[in-house]
Amino acid sequence: MYLKKINLKNKVALVTGAGKGIGRACSIALAEAGATIIGVSRTTSDLDKLQKDIKKVKGKLTKITCDIMNYEDLSSKLKKIKKVDILVNNAGTNIPEPFEKIKQKA
């Protein structure tokens, strides 16, 4: 347990890119500390595997299958969320330009 000195009971953590790598590890660590996880990933099967690991640590996961590059889909799914205490904005994109120059597609 990486966050053993931290109590996140009754906290909600939204983790993008939760299906693999750093996002997956963050999701499990936050669940071990007591947070309820909202995991966002493009791949449902990755979220299903994550859910099994989070259940092993007696945690809870709400799965959101979504590509964060699809603004309308992401926006409609995030509007249903009532509370977020922790954000791990981990999902990677491949837009090779400064963040402030990226424009939302119409």
C-alpha positions in Angstrom: 0.0 0.0 0.0 1.6 3.3 -1.1 -0.8 5.7 0.6 -1.0 3.9 4.0 -0.7 7.1 6.0 -3.5 8.8 4.0 -7.2 8.3 4.7 -9.3 9.0 1.7 -12.5 7.5 3.0 -15.6 9.3 1.6 -13.5 10.9 -1.1 -14.0 10.5 -4.9 -11.1 10.3 -7.3 -11.6 10.7 -11.0 -8.7 9.1 -12.9 -8.3 9.5 -16.7 -6.3 6.9 -18.5 -7.2 4.5 -15.7 -7.0 1.3 -17.7 -3.2 1.1 -18.0 0.1 2.2 -16.6 0.3 5.1 -14.3 -3.4 5.7 -14.3 -4.1 2.1 -13.3 -1.5 2.3 -10.5 -2.9 5.6 -9.2 -6.4 4.1 -9.2 -5.4 1.1 -7.2 -3.3 3.2 -4.7 -6.2 5.6 -4.2 -8.7 2.8 -3.7 -6.3 1.2 -1.1 -6.4 4.5 0.7 -10.2 4.4 0.8 -11.2 6.6 -2.2 -14.0 5.7 -4.5 -12.6 5.6 -8.0 -14.2 6.9 -11.2 -12.0 5.4 -13.9 -12.0 6.7 -17.4 -10.5 4.7 -20.2 -11.1 4.0 -23.9 -11.1 0.3 -23.3 -13.9 -1.5 -21.4 -11.8 -4.6 -20.9 -9.0 -2.6 -19.2 -11.6 -1.2 -16.8 -13.0 -4.6 -16.1 -9.5 -5.9 -15.1 -9.0 -2.8 -13.0 -12.3 -3.4 -11.3 -11.1 -6.9 -10.2 -8.0 -5.5 -8.7 -9.8 -2.7 -6.9 -12.3 -5.2 -5.5 -9.3 -7.1 -4.1 -8.5 -4.1 -1.9 -12.2 -3.7 -1.0 -12.5 -0.6 -3.1 -15.2 0.7 -5.4 -14.9 1.7 -9.1 -17.3 3.4 -11.4 -16.3 2.7 -15.0 -16.6 5.3 -17.8 -15.6 4.1 -21.2 -14.8 7.1 -23.2 -12.1 8.7 -25.4 -11.3 12.0 -23.7 -10.5 13.5 -27.2 -14.3 13.2 -27.9 -15.4 16.3 -26.1 -19.2 15.8 -26.5 -19.1 12.2 -25.2 -16.8 13.1 -22.4 -18.8 16.1 -21.4 -22.1 14.2 -21.4 -20.6 11.5 -19.2 -18.9 13.8 -16.8 -22.1 15.8 -16.2 -23.6 12.8 -14.5 -20.9 12.9 -11.8 -22.0 14.7 -8.6 -18.7 15.0 -6.7 -15.0 14.8 -7.4 -12.4 15.5 -4.6 -9.3 14.3 -6.4 -8.4 14.5 -10.1 -5.6 12.5 -11.7 -5.5 13.8 -15.3 -3.4 11.1 -16.7 -4.8 10.3 -20.1 -2.3 10.8 -22.9 -3.0 12.5 -26.2 -0.9 12.9 -29.3 -1.2 16.6 -30.1 2.3 17.9 -30.7 1.7 21.6 -29.8 1.5 23.8 -26.7 -1.6 23.2 -24.6 -2.8 26.8 -24.9 -2.9 26.4 -28.8 -5.1 23.3 -28.8 -8.6 24.1 -30.1 -11.8 22.2 -29.4 -13.1 20.8 -32.6 -16.6 22.1 -33.6 
